[in-house]
């Protein structure tokens, strides 16, 4: 018997809070663009976005658009809903190394896949999950 395919967390239960350092990430996501904070001075990427570059302490930040491709660094398979009152479903929290942003990993979900077919090192590509308040959450699918 095969397991059901993984799915995204129910969007109406996912809420985000932005601040001046994370707002550009979430605004780009609304447009289905995956971006990452990069120091404008030394070019170091950082995720999550922070007010100061961890390498040179600059506050100058740019937000280059990434390809949306990545590699599974780590994952878990969950079979119980994290939300009270929501029927159980299969979801796969995943840590993805992002192509084009050296050293950057994004925590997300892997969707549309049988959990038995997930492996560390597999190629993935970004997709989008509508969440509360009109935002979009980056999720990933097998490439």
C-alpha positions as a Markdown table, in Angstrom:
| # | Residue | x | y | z |
|---|---|---|---|---|
| 1 | Unk | 0.0 | 0.0 | 0.0 |
| 2 | Unk | 1.4 | 3.4 | -1.0 |
| 3 | Unk | 1.3 | 6.4 | 1.3 |
| 4 | Unk | -0.6 | 9.5 | 0.2 |
| 5 | Unk | 1.4 | 12.2 | -1.4 |
| 6 | Unk | 2.8 | 14.9 | 0.8 |
| 7 | Unk | 1.0 | 18.2 | 0.8 |
| 8 | Unk | 1.6 | 21.8 | 2.0 |
| 9 | Unk | 0.4 | 22.9 | 5.4 |
| 10 | Unk | -3.2 | 24.3 | 5.2 |
| 11 | Unk | -2.6 | 27.9 | 4.3 |
| 12 | Unk | -5.3 | 29.4 | 6.4 |
| 13 | Unk | -3.4 | 28.1 | 9.5 |
| 14 | Unk | 0.0 | 29.6 | 8.4 |
| 15 | Unk | 0.6 | 33.1 | 9.6 |
| 16 | Unk | 3.7 | 35.2 | 9.2 |
| 17 | Unk | 5.0 | 38.4 | 10.8 |
| 18 | Unk | 7.3 | 40.6 | 8.8 |
| 19 | Unk | 9.8 | 43.3 | 9.9 |
| 20 | Unk | 12.0 | 45.6 | 7.9 |
| 21 | Unk | 14.6 | 42.8 | 7.3 |
| 22 | Unk | 12.1 | 40.1 | 6.2 |
| 23 | Unk | 9.5 | 42.2 | 4.3 |
| 24 | Unk | 11.4 | 42.1 | 0.9 |
| 25 | Unk | 11.5 | 38.3 | 1.1 |
| 26 | Unk | 7.7 | 38.0 | 1.6 |
| 27 | Unk | 6.8 | 40.8 | -0.8 |
| 28 | Unk | 8.8 | 38.9 | -3.6 |
| 29 | Unk | 7.1 | 35.7 | -2.6 |
| 30 | Unk | 3.7 | 37.4 | -3.2 |
| 31 | Unk | 4.9 | 37.7 | -6.8 |
| 32 | Unk | 6.1 | 34.1 | -6.9 |
| 33 | Unk | 9.7 | 35.2 | -6.8 |
| 34 | Unk | 12.3 | 33.5 | -4.6 |
| 35 | Unk | 14.9 | 36.0 | -3.3 |
| 36 | Unk | 17.6 | 36.0 | -0.7 |
| 37 | Unk | 19.3 | 38.7 | 1.4 |
| 38 | Unk | 22.8 | 39.4 | 0.1 |
| 39 | Unk | 25.2 | 41.9 | 1.5 |
| 40 | Unk | 25.8 | 44.7 | -1.1 |
| 41 | Unk | 29.3 | 45.2 | 0.2 |
| 42 | Unk | 30.9 | 41.8 | 0.5 |
| 43 | Unk | 28.2 | 39.7 | -1.4 |
| 44 | Unk | 27.6 | 37.3 | 1.5 |
| 45 | Unk | 24.2 | 35.7 | 1.5 |
| 46 | Unk | 22.2 | 35.4 | 4.7 |
| 47 | Unk | 19.1 | 33.5 | 5.6 |
| 48 | Unk | 17.1 | 34.4 | 7.6 |
| 49 | Unk | 17.6 | 38.0 | 6.7 |
| 50 | Unk | 19.2 | 40.0 | 9.5 |
| 51 | Unk | 20.0 | 43.7 | 10.0 |
| 52 | Unk | 23.8 | 43.2 | 9.8 |
| 53 | Unk | 25.9 | 41.1 | 7.5 |
| 54 | Unk | 27.5 | 38.4 | 9.7 |
| 55 | Unk | 30.7 | 38.6 | 7.6 |
| 56 | Unk | 31.4 | 42.4 | 7.4 |
| 57 | Unk | 28.7 | 44.0 | 9.6 |
| 58 | Unk | 27.3 | 46.1 | 6.8 |
| 59 | Unk | 23.6 | 47.0 | 6.8 |
| 60 | Unk | 23.6 | 47.4 | 3.0 |
| 61 | Unk | 21.4 | 44.6 | 1.6 |
| 62 | Unk | 20.3 | 43.6 | -1.9 |
| 63 | Unk | 17.7 | 41.0 | -2.9 |
| 64 | Unk | 18.7 | 39.0 | -6.0 |
| 65 | Unk | 16.2 | 36.7 | -7.5 |
| 66 | Unk | 17.2 | 33.0 | -7.3 |
| 67 | Unk | 16.4 | 30.3 | -9.8 |
| 68 | Unk | 14.1 | 28.5 | -7.4 |
| 69 | Unk | 16.2 | 25.3 | -7.7 |
| 70 | Unk | 17.7 | 23.6 | -4.7 |
| 71 | Unk | 18.9 | 20.4 | -3.1 |
| 72 | Unk | 17.3 | 18.5 | -0.1 |
| 73 | Unk | 19.8 | 18.9 | 2.8 |
| 74 | Unk | 17.5 | 17.3 | 5.4 |
| 75 | Unk | 13.9 | 16.2 | 5.8 |
| 76 | Unk | 11.4 | 14.5 | 8.1 |
| 77 | Unk | 8.1 | 12.7 | 7.3 |
| 78 | Unk | 5.1 | 13.7 | 9.4 |
| 79 | Unk | 1.8 | 11.9 | 9.5 |
| 80 | Unk | -0.1 | 14.0 | 12.1 |
| 81 | Unk | -1.6 | 17.5 | 11.6 |
| 82 | Unk | 0.3 | 20.1 | 13.6 |
| 83 | Unk | -3.0 | 22.0 | 13.9 |
| 84 | Unk | -5.7 | 21.1 | 16.5 |
| 85 | Unk | -9.0 | 20.1 | 14.8 |
| 86 | Unk | -7.4 | 19.6 | 11.4 |
| 87 | Unk | -7.6 | 16.0 | 10.0 |
| 88 | Unk | -4.2 | 14.3 | 9.8 |
| 89 | Unk | -2.2 | 14.4 | 6.6 |
| 90 | Unk | 1.3 | 13.7 | 5.3 |
| 91 | Unk | 3.7 | 16.6 | 5.2 |
| 92 | Unk | 7.4 | 16.7 | 4.8 |
| 93 | Unk | 9.4 | 19.5 | 6.5 |
| 94 | Unk | 12.5 | 20.0 | 4.4 |
| 95 | Unk | 15.7 | 22.0 | 4.6 |
| 96 | Unk | 16.7 | 23.1 | 1.1 |
| 97 | Unk | 20.1 | 24.3 | 0.0 |
| 98 | Unk | 19.3 | 27.1 | -2.5 |
| 99 | Unk | 21.1 | 27.2 | -5.9 |
| 100 | Unk | 22.7 | 30.5 | -6.6 |
| 101 | Unk | 23.0 | 31.5 | -2.9 |
| 102 | Unk | 26.1 | 29.8 | -1.5 |
| 103 | Unk | 25.6 | 28.7 | 2.2 |
| 104 | Unk | 21.9 | 29.5 | 2.2 |
| 105 | Unk | 19.3 | 26.9 | 3.4 |
| 106 | Unk | 15.6 | 27.5 | 3.6 |
| 107 | Unk | 13.2 | 25.5 | 5.8 |
| 108 | Unk | 10.0 | 24.7 | 3.9 |
| 109 | Unk | 7.8 | 21.8 | 2.9 |
| 110 | Unk | 8.2 | 19.2 | 0.1 |
| 111 | Unk | 4.9 | 18.6 | -1.6 |
| 112 | Unk | 3.3 | 16.2 | -4.1 |
| 113 | Unk | 5.6 | 13.3 | -3.5 |
| 114 | Unk | 5.4 | 9.8 | -1.9 |
| 115 | Unk | 7.5 | 10.0 | 1.2 |
| 116 | Unk | 9.3 | 6.8 | 0.2 |
| 117 | Unk | 10.7 | 8.7 | -2.8 |
| 118 | Unk | 12.4 | 11.5 | -0.8 |
| 119 | Unk | 16.1 | 11.4 | -0.3 |
| 120 | Unk | 18.9 | 13.7 | 0.8 |
| 121 | Unk | 20.6 | 15.3 | -2.2 |
| 122 | Unk | 17.5 | 15.1 | -4.4 |
| 123 | Unk | 16.9 | 18.1 | -6.7 |
| 124 | Unk | 13.8 | 20.3 | -6.0 |
| 125 | Unk | 12.2 | 23.3 | -7.4 |
| 126 | Unk | 10.1 | 26.1 | -5.8 |
| 127 | Unk | 6.3 | 26.2 | -5.9 |
| 128 | Unk | 3.9 | 28.4 | -3.9 |
| 129 | Unk | 1.3 | 27.8 | -1.2 |
| 130 | Unk | -1.2 | 30.6 | -0.5 |
| 131 | Unk | -1.3 | 31.3 | 3.2 |
| 132 | Unk | -3.2 | 33.7 | 5.5 |
| 133 | Unk | -3.5 | 37.4 | 4.8 |
| 134 | Unk | -2.8 | 37.1 | 1.1 |
| 135 | Unk | 0.8 | 36.0 | 1.5 |
| 136 | Unk | 2.5 | 33.2 | -0.5 |
| 137 | Unk | 4.8 | 30.6 | 1.2 |
| 138 | Unk | 7.6 | 29.0 | -0.8 |
| 139 | Unk | 7.3 | 25.2 | -0.9 |
| 140 | Unk | 9.2 | 22.7 | -3.0 |
| 141 | Unk | 8.5 | 19.8 | -5.4 |
| 142 | Unk | 10.8 | 17.2 | -6.8 |
| 143 | Unk | 12.5 | 18.6 | -9.9 |
